């Protein structure tokens, strides 16, 4: 995605801005999911909290659980603009 922004923009500043605009929604989504998982993850130490978490997750079908973990791994990078003539050609 960064390479596509740099290849398609006239300046580094505009490429950086475009990259940020395109990546920010996905980055925020990943960060929110990480925080959510962190609140219910392995760091729980209270036995009641652990039991509640495990009870809530037990009936979840494995395909649903796997999909929840992998939903952020399916990003498709944009196509790069066609290459310009090499410098000095």
C-alpha positions, 0 to 999 in steps of 0.5 A: 500500500505504501509503494502504491501511494509513493508510485502514484503521488507526486511528493512524499508528503502527499504519498504519506497523507494518502497512505495514512488515509487509506490505512487508518480505518483498518489500523483502527479496526485491528487496534480495537480488536486487540484491545477487546481481545486483551480484556478477555484474553490470557491475562485474566487471573481471577478464577470467576473471570476465567470461568465466565470467559471459557463458558462464553467461548465454549459454544462458539463453533470453531469456524466462527472463532477462526473467522474472528481471528483471521478477519484482519489478515485478509487485506488486499493491497492496491495495485501499483500504477503501471511503471514509468520509464526507467530514469535515464532512458 
